[in-house]
């Protein structure tokens, strides 16, 4: 019996469970969980236990042969790409005018928030899956019959959202701590400090609310339609 090791790992991490916690919740051994996430092999009983722990159907843990069919790989939505670029440039200009860092802090925020989000996603899910996910976010989503096709990118989108907001908030917090300990005099210009501290969070919001979350909503919309079609 086989399951998708990628889906099992994504579902576990989406719930914030360790392998040990999943083993305790599902009633199988931690060694079995490790083996499933390594090679995707398990018994029927283990598959049923994992499905019960995740509160999904056993079929939801299987690889979808149509996963690559969800996206029109060769059709990039250039209007969306152009819109994101224009929006990013406008925000950069506004923040540059509101601060006195001459664009250095703005560029640093983009590299910290977006770069760290991309980096941790690559570490967690691999280069291929990460590149495929972000690349497909600019492509139209096709309607396919197999609702399993949408599971992995939706779970990955949820993780990217968490990563971006975490790095945005951490960058803001570190900035305030550095100013407090190294340059307390800057608090005399509290308006500039507030804008600079908020900049990383602004970039996290831009990344998530104007790019990743709309893509996730498209996937969820097609997922819901696919599930309705399956019930008919």
N, C-alpha and C positions, 0 to 999 in steps of 0.2 A: 504494500500500500504506500502511495506517495502523496505528499502535499507540497505546496509551494513554500520553500524555506524563506523566501523573500516576504511573502504575505504574512507568515507566522511571526517573523521578526518585526515587521512593521506594525501589526496589530498589537503585539506585546509592548513595543515602545510607545505606541500611541496612547496606551493606557498607563504608561509610566511604570510598568512592572519589570522586575528583574527576572532572569531565568528561574531563580529560586522561587520567586513569588508565583510565577505562572505554574510551576510544578506543584506548589501547594494548593493553588486554586483549582487546578485541573485534576489533581489526584494522581498524576504520573510522576515518575522520578525526574530529578533535575538532569540526570544523565540522558534521559530520553529527550528532554527538551533541547539539550545541547546537540544531540544527534539529528533531531529534526531540523534545527536551524543550520546545521552543517551540510547535510546531504539530502534533506527532504524525505527521508525514509521513516516509516512508523507503521505500527500495527493498526488494524481497524479500530480496536478499542482506544488506542491513544489518539487517533484522529477524531473519534467521537468525543473523547474527553476534552480535547483542545477546542473543538467547535462549541461544546457546552460552556467552557470557560469564557470564550469570547462572545457567547450568545449569538452565534451565527450558524448557518447551515453548513454541514460538512463540505458541501460542494464549494462553499466560499473560500475554502482553504486550498483549493486546487489551482494549478497553473491554468491560466486562460490562453488558449491557443490563438485567440483573436486579439491579444493585448496590443500588438503593434498596429492593428487595424483601426484603433480608436482615432488615430490622427491621420490627417492628410499631410504626410511628411514633406511633400514638395511644394505645398501651398502655404507660404508664410503670409500672415495678415499684415502687410506693410503699413496699412493705415494705423493699426494699433502700435506698431513699432515706432512710427513717426510721431504719433501722439505722445507716447511715453518719453521719447527723446526731447520733444519740445517742452513738455511739462517739467522734466528734470532740469533743463537749461533755465527755464523761467524761475524755478525755485532757487537754483544756484545763484542767479543774479540778485533775487530779492534778499537772500541771506547774506550775500556779499555786501549789499548796500546797507543792511542793518547791523553788520559787525565791522570790526576793523582788523580782520585777520588776513585781508588781501586774498581771500579764496583758499588759503592753506588749510584752515579748519574744515571748510566745506568739502574739499577733496579728501581730507583725512576721514571725515565721517562716512563718505561714500565707500572708501576702502575698508573701513572698520566694520560697518554694519553689513553692507552688501557682500564685501569680500569674505568676512568671517562666516556669514550665513552660507555662502557657496562652499567655503572650505569645510565646514563641519558637516554639511550635507554630503560632500564627496567622501569624507572619512567614514560617515555612517552608512552610506548606501552605494558607494563606489562611483568611479568616474563616469562610466557608461550610463548608469541610471540617472545620475544628476544632470549630465549634459542632455540626455534625452528628455528629461522632465522640463528643464528650462527652455530648451529648444522648441518643444511641443507647445509650450504656453503661448507661443506666437502663431500657432497653426490652428485652423478651424478644426473643431471636434466633430467627427462623423457620428451618425447614429448607427449603432450596431445592435444586433439582437442579444448578444451575450453580455449580461450586466456585470459578470465577473471582470470584464475588460477594464472597468473604471476603478476597481478597488485600489490598486497599487498607487496610481497617481494622486488619488484623493487622500490617501493616508500620508503620502509623501508631502502633499501640499500642507496638511495640518502640521507636520513636523517643521517645515520651512517657516510657517507662520510663527511657531513658537520660537524658533532660532532667531529670527529677525527681531522680534520684540524683545527677547532676552538680551541680545547684543546691543540694541538701541538703548535700553534702560541702563545696562551696565556701563556703556560708554559715557552716558550722561552722568552717572553716579561717580565714575572715576574722574571725570573732568572736574566736577564740583569738589571732590576731595583734594585733587591736585591744586586747584585754585586756593582752597581754604588753607592748605599747608605751605604752599610755595609762593603764592602771590595774593595774599589776603587784601592787598590794596585795591585789587580789581573790583572788589565788592562795592567800592565807591561809585562804580558805573554799573549798578545792579541791572539796568535794562539790557546792557550788552551781555552781561554774564548769563542772564535768563535766556536770551536768544541763543547764545552759543551752547548752553546746556541743553536746550530743547532741540537743537539741530539734529543730533543722532536719532532722536525719536521721530522727528519729521521724516527722515530718510527711511526709517523702518516702516512708517505709515505709508509712504509713497510706494515702497517695494511691495508691501502686503495688500493694502486696500485698493491700489490702482493696477496691480499686476497679478499677484498670486491668487488673491481671493476671488476676483472675477473669473479667472481660469478655473478655480475650484468649483464655483457656482455652475459654470457650464458643464463640468463633469457630473456634478450632482443632479443637474436637470436631466441629462441624458441617462444617468443611472436610474432615476425614478421612472422615466419613460420605459426603459428597458425592463424594469421589474414589473411594470403594469402589463407590458406586452407578454411577459412570461406567464402571467397569471391568466391571460385570456385563453 
